Amino acid sequence: QTNEYERFLDDKSHYDAQGNKIVAKNIAVQLVNLSVIDDKLRLKLEQGSSGKALLCQEGVCELGSYKKSSNKRAVYYAKNGSEFIWSAGPTWIEMIDDWSLLEY
């Protein structure tokens, strides 16, 4: 109804410190290499210069891609190769190392 993606924590709505639901208008999920680097379970992310991405907005998700130059933000591309145009509002960038973990 609001064209937003609501964040959940332990299967419950997640709220910020002011009591507002945490939501985003856009979500990008990048496929990256992840590895645990110590006993505190901190992760090393190896993003690479390009890769697959799942791009979501307005209740629709599509497979696309990203490209990233050093010291610059990643640029996302729709499946047709054109630069992905984001809706106005908060955007979440999520990184995973296994597409099979992703449900949408």
Backbone hydrogen bonds, N-H to C=O, Kabsch-Sander energy under -0.5 kcal/mol:
donor,donor_aa,acceptor,acceptor_aa,energy
5,Y,24,A,-3.4
6,E,4,E,-0.6
7,R,22,I,-2.7
9,L,12,K,-2.9
12,K,9,L,-1.1
14,H,7,R,-2.4
16,D,20,N,-2.7
19,G,16,D,-2.0
22,I,14,H,-2.7
23,V,21,K,-0.6
24,A,5,Y,-1.8
25,K,90,P,-2.5
26,N,90,P,-1.7
27,I,56,C,-2.2
28,A,92,W,-2.7
29,V,54,L,-2.5
30,Q,28,A,-0.5
30,Q,94,E,-3.0
31,L,52,K,-1.8
32,V,30,Q,-0.6
32,V,96,I,-3.0
33,N,46,E,-1.9
34,L,32,V,-0.5
35,S,44,K,-1.5
37,I,42,R,-3.0
38,D,42,R,-0.6
41,L,38,D,-1.6
44,K,35,S,-2.9
45,L,43,L,-0.5
46,E,33,N,-2.8
46,E,44,K,-0.5
47,Q,45,L,-0.7
51,G,66,Y,-1.8
53,A,64,G,-1.7
54,L,29,V,-2.4
55,L,53,A,-0.5
55,L,62,E,-2.8
56,C,27,I,-3.1
57,Q,60,V,-2.3
58,E,25,K,-0.7
60,V,57,Q,-2.2
62,E,55,L,-2.2
64,G,53,A,-3.7
65,S,77,Y,-2.0
66,Y,51,G,-2.1
67,K,75,V,-2.2
68,K,49,S,-3.0
72,K,69,S,-1.8
75,V,67,K,-2.9
77,Y,65,S,-2.9
78,A,82,S,-2.8
81,G,78,A,-2.2
84,F,76,Y,-2.9
86,W,84,F,-0.6
92,W,26,N,-2.3
94,E,28,A,-3.3
94,E,92,W,-0.6
96,I,30,Q,-2.6
101,L,98,D,-1.9
102,L,99,W,-1.9
